[in-house]
Amino acid sequence: MDDEQVFEYWDGETASGLVCVVDHASNRVPEDIDLGIDPELRDFHIAIDIGAHDLARAVTERLGCPAVVANLSRLVVDLHREADNPAAIPVESDGHVIPGNAALDARGRKQRIDRFWRPYHTRVEREIEQRQPKMLFTIHSFTPQLRSKPDQERPWECGILYNEDERAPRVAIPLLKAEGLTVGDNEPYSGKLLNATMNYHAESRGLPYLAIEVRNDLIGDAAGVSKWADILAPVIAETRDTLP
């Protein structure tokens, strides 16, 4: 498998000062991999961040920046996990068992990580080294309701996640709130617990970043994508320009 099947690359201007990364943009499962699940589950949030691909496309077009965009379902390899994290090849997701993954032995897991995870993150790393951006950003979406946690409320329209580096979030969160939005500050989950891609590519370099989550029912069609791209692109740009 060549790199182009593991990810899409969207070219952009170095002068934008930005690089976008989208870990969960696709529900593609290679033909030679059998996850052992109902094919309908590939359209659910457990397999793909619904709307993230189209939203990232619209945002990067508005900003003129490059992007590395996964072309692989998170059920095959979750690219937003560390390579040695067992959850990188999930055996269960939101109450759904993934039998094909559970059947993998250590050798099979290593082969899958080497085949998908490493080429993707190597490409992200190369893009950062070549572009030397002022800021990274990543786009994810989240489900309004987790099947495994029916009592958990997720009222936010969007969220900004972070681990130790709060520079960009402290600029972006007030800007989003000024748009009249319900904004999660390290919600719907904490970047201090899950921030793998930005830890690896941004925090390790001291590079500011925005990890953006948008509720997936708000970006499920073209109108929603356009609306949110019009909201996010100026916020990302102003955050970049405000950073020292």
C-alpha positions as CSV (number, residue, x, y, z in Angstrom):
1,M,0.0,0.0,0.0
2,D,1.4,3.4,-1.0
3,D,1.2,6.5,1.2
4,E,-1.5,8.1,-0.9
5,Q,-3.9,5.4,0.3
6,V,-3.1,6.0,4.0
7,F,-3.7,9.7,3.7
8,E,-4.7,12.5,1.5
9,Y,-2.5,15.5,1.1
10,W,-3.9,18.9,0.3
11,D,-1.4,21.5,-0.7
12,G,-1.4,25.0,0.5
13,E,0.7,28.1,1.2
14,T,3.6,28.0,3.6
15,A,2.9,31.7,4.1
16,S,-0.4,30.8,5.8
17,G,1.7,29.8,8.9
18,L,-0.6,26.8,9.4
19,V,-0.7,23.1,8.9
20,C,-3.9,21.1,9.4
21,V,-4.1,17.5,10.5
22,V,-7.2,15.4,10.4
23,D,-6.9,11.9,12.0
24,H,-10.4,10.6,11.7
25,A,-11.5,11.9,8.3
26,S,-12.4,8.5,6.6
27,N,-14.3,5.3,7.1
28,R,-12.2,3.4,4.6
29,V,-11.4,-0.2,5.4
30,P,-8.9,-1.9,3.1
31,E,-10.3,-4.9,1.2
32,D,-7.8,-7.3,2.8
33,I,-8.9,-6.4,6.4
34,D,-12.0,-7.9,7.9
35,L,-13.1,-6.1,11.1
36,G,-16.0,-8.6,11.6
37,I,-18.6,-5.9,12.1
38,D,-21.9,-4.9,10.5
39,P,-20.9,-2.8,7.5
40,E,-23.4,-0.2,8.6
41,L,-21.3,0.6,11.6
42,R,-18.7,2.1,9.2
43,D,-21.0,5.1,8.9
44,F,-21.2,5.7,12.7
45,H,-19.0,7.9,14.8
46,I,-17.0,4.8,16.0
47,A,-15.6,4.5,12.5
48,I,-15.2,8.1,11.3
49,D,-15.5,11.7,12.6
50,I,-18.7,12.5,10.7
51,G,-18.3,15.8,8.8
52,A,-14.6,16.3,9.7
53,H,-13.3,15.7,6.2
54,D,-15.6,18.2,4.5
55,L,-15.2,20.7,7.3
56,A,-11.4,20.5,7.1
57,R,-11.5,20.9,3.3
58,A,-13.7,24.0,3.6
59,V,-11.6,25.5,6.4
60,T,-8.2,24.9,4.7
61,E,-9.5,26.4,1.5
62,R,-10.5,29.5,3.3
63,L,-7.1,29.7,5.1
64,G,-5.0,28.6,2.1
65,C,-3.1,26.1,4.3
66,P,-1.9,22.6,3.7
67,A,-3.4,19.5,5.3
68,V,-2.5,15.9,6.0
69,V,-5.8,14.0,6.1
70,A,-6.3,10.4,7.1
71,N,-7.8,8.0,4.5
72,L,-8.4,5.2,6.9
73,S,-11.1,4.3,9.4
74,R,-10.2,4.7,13.0
75,L,-11.4,1.1,13.5
76,V,-8.5,-0.2,11.4
77,V,-5.9,2.0,13.2
78,D,-6.8,4.9,15.4
79,L,-4.2,7.5,14.3
80,H,-5.1,9.6,17.2
81,R,-3.5,7.2,19.7
82,E,0.2,6.5,20.4
83,A,1.6,3.6,18.4
84,D,2.1,1.5,21.5
85,N,-1.3,2.3,23.0
86,P,-3.6,-0.8,22.8
87,A,-6.4,1.5,21.8
88,A,-4.6,2.2,18.5
89,I,-6.3,-0.9,17.2
90,P,-9.5,-1.0,19.2
91,V,-11.2,-4.2,20.2
92,E,-14.3,-2.3,21.3
93,S,-15.7,1.1,20.6
94,D,-18.7,2.7,22.3
95,G,-20.2,-0.7,23.2
96,H,-19.5,-2.4,19.9
97,V,-17.0,-5.3,19.8
98,I,-14.5,-5.3,16.9
99,P,-13.9,-9.1,16.5
100,G,-11.3,-8.8,13.7
101,N,-9.1,-6.6,15.8
102,A,-9.5,-8.8,18.9
103,A,-8.2,-11.7,16.9
104,L,-4.9,-10.0,16.1
105,D,-1.8,-11.3,17.8
106,A,1.2,-9.1,18.7
107,R,2.8,-9.6,15.3
108,G,-0.5,-8.7,13.5
109,R,-0.9,-5.5,15.5
110,K,2.7,-4.5,14.8
111,Q,2.2,-5.1,11.1
112,R,-0.9,-2.9,11.0
113,I,0.8,-0.1,12.9
114,D,3.8,-0.3,10.6
115,R,1.5,-0.3,7.5
116,F,-0.7,2.6,8.5
117,W,0.3,4.6,11.6
118,R,3.9,5.1,10.8
119,P,3.5,6.4,7.2
120,Y,0.8,8.8,8.3
121,H,2.7,10.3,11.2
122,T,5.9,10.4,9.2
123,R,4.1,12.5,6.6
124,V,2.7,14.9,9.2
125,E,6.2,15.2,10.7
126,R,7.7,15.9,7.2
127,E,5.1,18.6,6.6
128,I,5.9,20.4,9.8
129,E,9.6,20.2,9.2
130,Q,9.2,21.6,5.6
131,R,6.7,24.3,6.4
132,Q,7.8,25.4,9.9
133,P,4.3,26.7,10.7
134,K,3.5,29.1,13.4
135,M,0.6,26.9,14.6
136,L,-0.9,23.5,14.0
137,F,-4.6,22.8,14.1
138,T,-6.6,19.6,14.0
139,I,-10.3,19.0,13.3
140,H,-12.4,16.3,14.9
141,S,-16.1,15.8,15.5
142,F,-18.0,14.3,18.4
143,T,-21.3,12.5,18.7
144,P,-24.1,14.2,20.8
145,Q,-24.7,11.0,22.6
146,L,-22.5,8.0,23.5
147,R,-24.2,4.7,23.3
148,S,-22.1,3.4,26.2
149,K,-22.9,6.5,28.4
150,P,-26.6,7.3,27.8
151,D,-26.8,9.5,30.9
152,Q,-23.8,11.7,29.9
153,E,-24.9,15.1,28.6
154,R,-22.8,16.7,25.8
155,P,-24.4,20.1,25.4
156,W,-21.4,21.8,23.7
157,E,-21.6,22.9,20.0
158,C,-17.8,22.7,19.8
159,G,-14.8,22.3,22.0
160,I,-11.1,23.2,22.2
161,L,-8.9,20.5,23.7
162,Y,-5.3,20.9,25.0
163,N,-2.8,19.3,27.3
164,E,0.0,21.4,28.7
165,D,0.2,24.1,26.1
166,E,-2.8,26.5,26.5
167,R,-1.5,29.4,24.5
168,A,-3.8,29.0,21.4
169,P,-6.8,27.8,23.3
170,R,-6.8,30.8,25.6
171,V,-7.2,33.0,22.5
172,A,-9.6,30.8,20.6
173,I,-12.1,29.9,23.3
174,P,-13.2,33.5,24.0
175,L,-13.4,34.2,20.2
176,L,-15.8,31.2,19.8
177,K,-17.8,32.2,22.8
178,A,-18.2,35.7,21.3
179,E,-20.0,34.0,18.4
180,G,-22.7,33.0,20.9
181,L,-21.6,29.4,20.9
182,T,-21.6,26.8,23.7
183,V,-17.9,26.0,23.8
184,G,-16.3,23.2,25.7
185,D,-13.0,24.1,27.5
186,N,-11.3,20.7,27.3
187,E,-14.6,19.2,26.6
188,P,-16.2,16.8,25.4
189,Y,-13.1,15.1,26.8
190,S,-9.9,16.3,28.3
191,G,-6.8,16.8,26.2
192,K,-4.9,16.1,29.3
193,L,-6.1,12.5,29.0
194,L,-6.2,12.1,25.2
195,N,-4.1,14.4,23.0
196,A,-1.9,11.9,21.2
197,T,-1.4,13.6,17.8
198,M,-0.9,17.1,19.2
199,N,1.4,15.8,21.9
200,Y,3.5,14.0,19.3
201,H,3.7,16.8,16.7
202,A,3.1,20.0,18.6
203,E,3.7,19.9,22.3
204,S,7.0,18.0,21.7
205,R,8.2,20.9,19.6
206,G,6.8,23.7,21.7
207,L,4.5,24.5,18.7
208,P,1.2,26.2,19.5
209,Y,-1.9,24.3,18.3
210,L,-5.7,24.2,18.3
211,A,-7.4,20.8,18.7
212,I,-11.0,21.6,17.5
213,E,-14.0,19.4,18.1
214,V,-17.4,20.2,16.5
215,R,-20.6,18.3,17.3
216,N,-21.3,16.0,14.4
217,D,-25.0,16.7,14.0
218,L,-24.1,20.4,13.2
219,I,-21.8,19.4,10.2
220,G,-23.7,16.6,8.7
221,D,-24.6,18.5,5.5
222,A,-23.1,21.1,3.2
223,A,-24.9,24.0,4.8
224,G,-23.6,23.0,8.2
225,V,-20.1,22.6,6.9
226,S,-20.2,26.0,5.2
227,K,-21.5,27.7,8.4
228,W,-18.9,26.1,10.6
229,A,-16.1,26.8,8.2
230,D,-17.1,30.5,8.2
231,I,-17.0,30.4,12.0
232,L,-13.7,28.5,12.4
233,A,-11.5,29.9,9.7
234,P,-11.5,33.5,11.1
235,V,-11.0,32.2,14.7
236,I,-8.0,30.1,13.6
237,A,-6.5,33.0,11.7
238,E,-7.0,35.4,14.5
239,T,-5.5,32.9,17.0
240,R,-2.5,32.5,14.8
241,D,-2.0,36.2,14.4
242,T,-2.4,36.9,18.1
243,L,0.3,34.4,19.1
244,P,3.8,36.0,19.6
